[in-house]
Amino acid sequence: MRILIATVTAGGGHLAAAAALDEAWRATRPRDVVEQIDLVKFFSPLHRKIHAAGYVKLVERAPELWGMIFAKTDNAKVARRMNRIQSLVPGRSRQQFARLVKHFKPDAVLCTHYAPLEMLATMRKNGARADGAGKHPLCVSIVTDFEAHMLWMAKGVDLYCVAAEETKARLVARGAVAENILATGIPIAAKFSANPDAQAVRRTLGIRDDLPTVLVLSGGFGMGPVAKVLAELDKVTQPLQTVVVCGRNEELRRELAAQDYKHPTRVLGFASNMHELMSVADLIVSKPGGLTSSEALAMGKPLLILDPIPGQEAANSDFLLERGAATKVNRVEDLPYRVTQLLASKKLEALAKAARDLGRPKAAEHVCREVLRRVSGD
């Protein structure tokens, strides 16, 4: 088979989900041809720069505006109008993606961002087939948050793979066919199914065995009030140690590493061993991105959510809070009290159990099995 995995760089989550699907498919069917494509590759240099900086600057400087945009576009009429306008504009990236699909001739296109869905729908509407004559490839919408925004619902989607039954119900309520929606979980790397030797990880990191560990995550871009978080955690009177991951924000890493802390604190840059870091964490302080949250759930780790971005993160936060896998603080200055309270109570154990119950570490495999079943007709 020929499998195309299409995504767009917009935070690290969409790319991580694409990589997880690539890994899972190759592990199951190593002789198949699998290709990943990030549509940003087709953007002009100016478009690429605007795209890369635009989202980060918007959510950092005007999160309420981003929340308003998210809410306004989460509407069937608005989404259809946007897609119609986009389909009338034969942009360079759209044309190049269409050429790639026609040349590659995929049996299925797995989309971990909504943008390729609309492009595939336009190709199908215009009668363009993947091989110039045969049938259209199976089009799969793989939603990377716990709530499905309207833009994930393009015409021509054959299969939706979503985080949970609640996500499925939302799509059904909006007109999707229930038989074409599968609650697989959000695809994450196979390493989050592993059981790392926590003691060995602590030795490698140079952190202690006898202290509770708080893992602070800033996302791939190193966003959020991380410096303030560490300053507040240093006010906790109970003994603890902190590991903070700054992502690709090297300036932030250097700034934090130069500080003095009362509690033992390990400052890291971009981490490719997140499963190991999570394995030694008693509590994870993070924004509730779909992938990060799914990784934590798979590892059975409780989340302390801080200041979620209006829109998809707020929706993810609501889902995790309702299911008892996370707790939340609205202000950074509330951290010392809440962390002290959690570490001294049995609530942490209850949160961890709820996280384990929600976790779907085999989501990527589940997606691949269902795609294979539908393409092969079994």
C-alpha positions in Angstrom: 0.0 0.0 0.0 0.9 3.6 -0.4 0.1 5.8 2.6 0.5 9.6 2.7 0.5 11.4 6.1 -0.3 15.1 5.6 0.1 17.8 8.3 0.9 21.4 8.8 3.4 22.9 11.4 1.2 24.7 13.9 2.7 23.9 17.2 4.4 20.6 17.8 1.2 18.5 18.2 0.2 18.0 14.6 3.8 16.9 13.7 4.1 14.6 16.6 0.8 12.9 15.7 2.0 12.5 12.1 5.3 11.0 13.3 3.4 8.6 15.6 1.3 7.3 12.7 4.3 7.0 10.5 6.0 4.9 13.2 3.0 2.7 13.8 2.3 2.0 10.1 5.9 1.1 9.4 6.0 -1.2 12.4 2.9 -3.0 11.3 3.5 -3.1 7.5 7.2 -2.4 6.8 7.0 -3.2 3.1 4.4 -0.4 2.4 5.4 3.0 1.1 4.8 5.7 3.7 5.5 9.4 3.2 5.0 12.3 5.5 4.4 15.8 4.1 4.3 19.1 6.0 2.4 21.5 3.8 4.5 24.4 5.1 7.2 23.0 2.7 5.1 24.4 -0.1 4.7 27.9 1.4 6.6 30.9 0.1 9.4 32.2 2.4 7.2 35.1 3.4 4.1 32.9 4.0 6.2 30.5 6.0 7.5 33.3 8.2 4.1 34.8 8.8 2.6 31.3 9.5 5.4 30.4 12.0 5.3 33.6 13.9 1.7 34.5 13.6 0.1 31.9 15.9 2.7 32.2 18.6 2.5 36.0 18.7 -1.3 36.0 18.7 -1.7 33.5 21.5 1.0 35.2 23.6 0.0 38.8 23.1 -3.8 38.5 22.4 -5.1 35.2 23.6 -8.7 36.6 23.9 -8.5 37.5 20.2 -7.4 34.0 19.3 -10.3 32.6 21.4 -12.8 34.8 19.5 -11.4 33.7 16.1 -11.6 30.0 17.3 -15.2 30.5 18.4 -16.3 32.4 15.3 -14.9 29.8 12.9 -16.3 26.9 14.9 -19.5 27.3 12.9 -20.7 25.3 9.9 -21.7 28.3 7.8 -18.5 30.2 8.5 -16.3 27.1 7.9 -18.1 26.4 4.6 -17.6 30.0 3.5 -13.9 29.9 4.4 -13.4 26.7 2.5 -15.3 28.0 -0.5 -13.2 31.1 -0.7 -10.0 29.1 -0.3 -11.0 26.7 -3.0 -11.4 29.6 -5.5 -7.8 30.7 -4.9 -5.4 28.3 -6.7 -2.5 29.1 -4.3 1.0 27.7 -4.9 0.8 25.4 -1.9 -2.6 24.0 -2.9 -1.3 23.3 -6.5 1.9 21.6 -5.3 0.0 19.5 -2.8 -2.4 18.4 -5.5 0.5 17.5 -7.8 2.1 15.5 -4.9 -1.1 13.5 -4.3 -1.5 12.8 -8.1 2.2 11.7 -8.4 2.3 9.6 -5.1 -1.1 7.9 -5.8 -1.9 7.1 -2.2 -4.4 4.4 -1.1 -5.1 6.6 2.0 -4.2 10.1 3.2 -4.0 10.5 6.9 -4.4 14.2 7.9 -3.3 15.4 11.4 -4.2 19.0 10.5 -7.4 20.2 8.9 -5.8 22.1 6.0 -5.1 19.1 3.8 -8.7 17.9 4.2 -10.1 21.0 2.4 -7.5 20.6 -0.4 -8.4 16.9 -0.8 -12.1 17.8 -0.8 -11.5 20.4 -3.6 -9.6 17.7 -5.7 -12.5 15.3 -5.2 -15.1 17.9 -6.2 -13.1 18.8 -9.3 -12.9 15.1 -10.3 -9.1 14.8 -9.8 -8.2 11.3 -8.8 -5.0 10.2 -7.1 -3.9 8.0 -10.0 -5.6 9.9 -12.8 -8.2 7.1 -13.4 -8.8 5.0 -10.3 -10.7 5.7 -7.1 -10.0 8.5 -4.7 -7.8 7.7 -1.7 -9.4 7.1 1.7 -9.4 10.5 3.4 -8.9 10.4 7.2 -9.4 13.3 9.5 -7.3 12.7 12.7 -8.4 15.2 15.3 -5.6 16.2 17.6 -7.6 17.8 20.4 -10.3 16.4 22.7 -12.9 18.7 21.0 -13.4 18.7 17.3 -13.5 22.2 15.7 -15.7 22.6 12.7 -12.7 23.0 10.3 -11.9 19.3 10.9 -15.2 18.4 9.1 -14.5 18.8 5.4 -16.6 17.3 2.6 -15.1 14.0 1.4 -13.8 12.8 4.7 -14.2 9.0 4.8 -13.1 8.4 8.4 -12.7 10.5 11.5 -10.4 9.3 14.3 -11.0 11.2 17.4 -9.9 11.4 21.0 -12.9 10.1 22.9 -16.5 9.1 22.7 -17.5 12.7 23.7 -15.6 14.0 20.6 -17.5 11.5 18.4 -20.8 12.6 19.8 -20.0 16.2 18.9 -19.3 15.2 15.3 -22.5 13.2 15.1 -24.5 16.1 16.5 -23.0 18.2 13.7 -24.1 15.8 11.0 -21.2 13.3 10.6 -22.1 9.6 10.1 -21.5 7.7 13.3 -20.2 4.6 11.4 -17.4 6.8 10.0 -16.2 8.0 13.4 -13.9 6.0 15.6 -12.8 7.0 19.1 -9.2 5.9 18.8 -7.5 8.4 21.1 -4.9 10.9 19.8 -1.9 9.2 18.1 1.2 9.3 20.2 4.7 7.7 19.9 5.1 4.1 20.9 7.6 5.0 23.6 4.8 6.3 25.7 3.6 2.6 26.0 7.0 1.7 27.5 7.8 1.5 31.2 11.2 3.3 31.6 13.4 2.5 34.6 12.6 5.5 36.7 15.6 5.1 38.9 17.9 5.0 35.9 16.3 8.1 34.4 16.8 10.0 37.7 20.5 9.0 37.7 20.8 10.2 34.1 19.1 13.5 34.9 21.0 13.9 38.2 17.9 14.3 40.3 17.1 12.7 43.7 15.1 9.6 44.5 13.8 10.9 47.8 11.9 14.0 46.6 8.6 14.4 44.7 9.2 15.7 41.2 7.3 18.4 39.4 7.7 18.5 35.7 7.1 21.9 34.1 6.4 21.9 30.3 6.4 24.9 28.1 5.6 23.3 24.7 7.7 23.1 21.6 8.0 26.9 21.3 8.9 27.5 25.0 5.8 29.6 25.5 4.0 30.7 28.7 5.1 32.3 32.0 7.7 29.6 32.8 10.0 31.8 34.7 7.1 32.9 36.9 6.1 29.3 37.4 9.5 28.4 38.7 9.6 31.4 41.0 6.3 30.4 42.5 7.2 26.7 42.8 10.3 27.8 44.7 7.9 29.3 47.4 6.5 25.8 48.2 7.6 25.0 51.8 7.3 21.2 51.3 10.5 19.5 49.9 10.3 18.9 46.1 12.4 19.1 43.0 11.6 20.5 39.6 12.4 19.6 36.0 11.6 22.2 33.4 11.6 21.8 29.6 12.0 24.9 27.6 11.5 23.5 24.1 13.3 25.2 21.3 13.4 28.5 23.3 17.2 28.6 23.9 17.0 32.1 25.3 14.5 31.0 27.9 16.7 27.9 28.8 19.8 30.1 29.4 17.8 32.6 31.4 16.3 30.0 33.7 19.6 28.0 34.0 21.3 31.1 35.3 18.9 31.5 38.3 19.4 30.3 41.8 16.6 28.1 43.3 15.8 27.0 46.8 14.5 23.6 45.5 16.7 21.4 43.3 15.9 22.4 39.7 17.0 20.9 36.4 16.5 23.1 33.3 16.4 21.4 29.9 16.0 22.6 26.3 14.2 20.6 23.7 13.6 17.0 25.0 13.3 13.9 22.8 12.9 11.7 25.9 9.7 13.1 27.1 8.5 9.6 28.1 11.4 9.3 30.5 10.8 12.7 32.0 7.2 11.9 32.5 8.1 8.6 34.1 9.8 10.3 37.0 7.2 13.1 37.4 4.7 13.0 40.3 2.9 16.0 38.8 3.0 17.7 35.4 2.5 21.5 35.2 1.5 22.3 31.6 -0.8 23.9 29.2 -3.3 21.2 27.9 -2.3 20.7 24.3 -3.9 17.6 22.8 -0.7 15.7 22.3 1.0 16.6 25.6 -2.2 15.7 27.5 -2.5 12.4 25.7 1.1 11.5 26.4 0.6 12.3 30.1 -2.6 10.2 30.2 -0.8 7.3 28.6 1.9 7.5 31.3 -0.8 7.8 34.0 0.5 11.2 35.1 -1.8 13.9 36.7 -1.8 17.3 35.1 -1.9 20.7 36.8 -3.3 23.0 34.1 -2.2 26.6 34.1 -3.9 29.4 32.1 -5.1 27.4 29.0 -5.3 29.4 25.8 -8.9 30.3 24.9 -10.1 27.9 22.2 -8.8 24.4 21.8 -6.7 24.4 25.1 -9.7 25.6 27.1 -11.8 22.8 25.6 -9.1 20.3 26.3 -8.9 21.6 29.9 -12.7 21.2 30.4 -12.5 17.6 29.1 -9.7 16.6 31.5 -11.2 18.4 34.5 -14.6 16.8 33.9 -13.0 13.3 33.8 -10.9 13.9 36.9 -7.5 13.5 35.3 -6.4 17.1 35.9 -6.7 20.1 38.2 -6.3 23.7 37.3 -5.0 27.0 38.6 -6.1 30.3 37.0 -3.2 32.4 38.4 0.5 31.6 38.7 0.5 32.9 42.2 -1.9 30.2 43.3 0.7 27.5 42.5 2.5 27.3 45.9 -0.8 26.6 47.8 -2.2 24.1 45.2 1.1 22.2 44.7 1.6 21.9 48.5 -2.0 20.7 48.9 -1.7 18.1 46.1 1.6 16.7 47.3 0.3 16.3 50.9 -3.0 14.6 49.9 -4.4 11.5 48.3 -5.9 13.6 45.5 -2.7 13.1 43.5 -3.3 9.4 43.5 -6.9 9.8 42.4 -5.8 12.1 39.5 -3.2 9.6 38.4 -5.7 6.8 38.4 -8.2 8.8 36.3 -5.3 9.7 33.9 -4.4 6.0 33.5 -8.1 5.1 32.9 -8.3 7.8 30.2 -5.0 7.0 28.5 -4.9 5.4 25.1 -1.2 4.6 24.5 -2.1 2.4 21.4 -4.1 5.1 19.6 -1.7 5.2 16.6 -1.9 1.5 16.1 -5.7 1.6 16.4 -5.9 4.3 13.7 -3.7 2.3 11.4 -5.6 -0.9 11.9 -8.9 0.8 11.0 -7.4 2.5 7.9 -6.0 -0.8 6.7 -9.3 -2.5 7.3 -11.2 0.1 5.2 -8.7 0.3 2.4 -8.4 -3.5 2.0 -12.1 -4.0 2.4 -11.8 -6.6 5.1 
